[in-house]
Amino acid sequence: MKNDIQSVSKKLVKAYNSNKLINPIPEKFCKNIKLAHKLRLLCESKIKDTKVGFKAGGTIITLLKKLKEKEPFHSTVFGKNLIKSGGRVKINKYTLGTEVEVYYIIKKKFFDFQGKLNSKNITKFITHMGPCIEVVGFRQKKKGIKYLGDLCSDFGVNIKFIVGAKKKFKKINFGNLKNKKGLNINGNTNTVYVNPLNSLKFVLNKIRKEKVSLDKDFYVFTGSTVGVVPIKSKGEYIGKVDKLGTVRTTIN
């Protein structure tokens, strides 16, 4: 098993570094979520790119129930995959689609915190927030998902994060998220693992358990409200979070 997982991780990391696709990895690394996380961590440890934050995935509770999982997954976000609103993203036929999300910027002093995180004290670590479009897709010649581990094992299937303008953090009762290209697709933040702050708490607790530490402020992306929205055609996509802002990207 050790040599097996090492071999699979090398292939996935090579695909990440070269922007090329590989054949699907063995299903056993996807079916078992614990093994999927183990593979994810191994892949992430081999990537030399700068870590800029973390993401939550599979945050829609109905999806978790459908896939028979108890909680979402999380993964690392690298600098290579972060671009500003208006940037272009090149896709391939294995790109799953787009997600509109909320992001938070967290103070690096979070890593010195020893207490228990809760809905009140978590806010003291947030400096800014903003809207985001995540383009998700496999680094494998693979379509669709059968297990949550399909996404987790491919270290989050995060192809690009397009971030909108950041605003100073304040508690906002925002709800609707919109993702449009010709037509509107609406979601609501109360489906994001109850709400974006709860999703944030989930991610921060997980990285503490993994004893991760960064030397600068970092992003946390909290997950989609409506799941993955397929990309029907190339062109400009716009994401809007009510009371927070708009983000856009050109898919080509």
N, C-alpha and C positions, 0 to 999 in steps of 0.2 A: 504493500500500500504506500509506503514512504516514497519509493522510487516512482510509483505510478502518479502520485499527486505532484511530485516534483516535475515530472515530464509534462503533465497537463499545464501546470503553472507556467513553465517556460514557453509553451506554445501560446498561451494567452497573453503573456507579457510581450512576446515578440510581435504578436498581432497589434497590441497597443502601440508599441514603439514605431512600427513600420506602417501603421494605418492600413494593414492588409487583413483579409479574412482568412480564418482557418476552418477546417472541418469541425462539425459539432463535437464537443467533448463528451465522454461517457455519461450516460444518464444518471449513474449512481452519484455523481458529484452534484446533481441538481435535485434528485428525489429526497435526499436527506439534508435538511436545512443546516444541521450542525456541520456536516462535511462541506457544504457549500460555503459556510462562513470560514472554515479552515482553509479552503482553497482561496477564497477572497483575500484573507490576511496574508497568505503566502505570496500571492501575486503582487499585492500592494507593497510588500516588503522588498520586492525586487525592482520596483520602479524608481528611477533616480530623479524624476520630476519633483518639483516643489509641491508640498501638500498645502492647499489653501483652505480646506474645510472638509465638511462631511455632508452626506445626504441621508434622508430617510426614504425608503422605498416600500411599496405595498402597504400604504397607510390607509387605504379605504377598507373599512371594517367588513363590508359585504364581500370584498375580494378575498380577504383573509379567511372568512368562513368558507367561501367556495373552494379555496385551495387547502383548507383544513389546517391552517396555521394559527398560532395564538397571538403573534405579534409581527410587526413589520421587520424589515432588515435595515441595515445601515451600511454605508461604504464611504471610502475616502474620495475626495474631489481633488484633482491635481490641476496645477496652473495651466497646463496645456489645454484643458477643457473649459476654461473660463474666458468669456469674451463679453464685451459691452454691447448694450442695446444698439441695434442697427447692423451688427456684424453678420457675415454670411456663414452658412453651414452647408457643407457638401455631404450628401447622403448617398446611400446605396440601397439595393432592394431588400436588405436585411434590417434597415432602420425601422423601428416599430412605430415611431410617431413623436408627438410633442406633448408636453405637460405644462400647464400654467401653475406656478407655485409662489409661495412667499419665502423670502430668505431673511435671515437675521445675521448680523455681524456681532460676534461674541468677543469680549475682552480676553486677552491671553491670561489675565490673572485668574480666570476660571480654573486653570490647572492647579492653582495653589489652594483652592477651596476644599475643605475637608468635611464640611457638614452635609446634611441631607438636602437635596434639591426639592423644592416645592413650587407651587404656582406663584407664590409671592416673592421668594428670594431669587428665583431664576431671572427675574427682570433686571436685577442690578448688574447683570453681566452683559446685557444687550446695549450696544451703542446705536446701531442703525437697523433699518429694515427696508425691504423693497420688493418689487415684483420680479419674477424670473420666468423664462421659458426654458425648460429642459428638453433637449432632443435625446431620445433614448433609442438604443439599438444594440444588437449583438456584435461581438467581434468574431462571430462564427457564422457559417453559412446555415442559418437556422431561423425559422419563422414561427412566431407564436410562442406562448408559454403554457407549460403543463404543470409546473411546480413553481413556487416562489423562489426556490433555489436556482431556477433557470436564470433569474435576474441577479440574484446575490452572487452566484459563483462566477459570473462574468464581471466581477467587481463593480456591480451596480448598473451595468449597461449605460453608464452616463457618457454620451458622446460629446455633448456640449451643454454648458450652462450659459444662457444669455441673460445678463443681469441689467435691470432697469436702474434708474437713478435711485440712490439711497436717500432715506429720510431719517432724521433723528427718531429714535424709538420713543413711542408712547403707546399706551394701551388703546387700540382701536377696535371697535366692534364691527370689523369688516366681515363681509360674508361672500358676496358673489365674485367668482373668477370667470373670465371669458377668454376663449381661445377662438380666433376667427381667421378664416381664409375663404372669403366668399359667403360663408354663413356663420352664425354665432353658435357656439357650443358653451353652455353655461354650467358652472359648478358652484358649490358652496363650501366655504372653509370648515363648516362643522362636520364634514365627512373626512377631514384630514386627521385621522386618529383622534377624534373628538374636536380638536382645534389645533391650529399651527403651534401654539405655545406648548401644548401637550406633546406634540410630535418633537418639538425642540428638546423638551425634557427627556424624552425617550432616547434621542441621539446622544445627548450629553452624558446621560447615565451609562450608556453602552461604551462610549469611548473612555470613560473613567475606569470601567472594569477592564478594558484592554490596556490601561496604563499608557494611553497615548498622550503626548504633550507636544505642543507647538510653541515657537518662540515669538509669535506675533498674533494679532487679532485674526479671527478666522470666520468663514461663512458656515452657516448651517442651512440647508435647503430642506423644507419640511414636508414635501410630497404633494401629489396632485389631488384635485377634488373630483375629477371625473375619470381617472385612469388615463391610459394612453389614447390620445386622439390621433388616428391614422393620418398620414400625409397623403392627400389625394392628388395633389399636383404641386409643382414647384412655384415659387413666388414668395411674396411677403406674408408673414404670419404675425399677428398682433395679439398679445396677451394683456389683459387689463384686470387689475385687482381694485375693486371699488374702494375709494378713500385712500389708496396707496399709490397708484400710478399705473403707467403703461410701459410695456416692453415690446420690442419688435425685432424680427430677424428675417433674412432672406434665405430661403431654402433653395439650393441648386444642386 
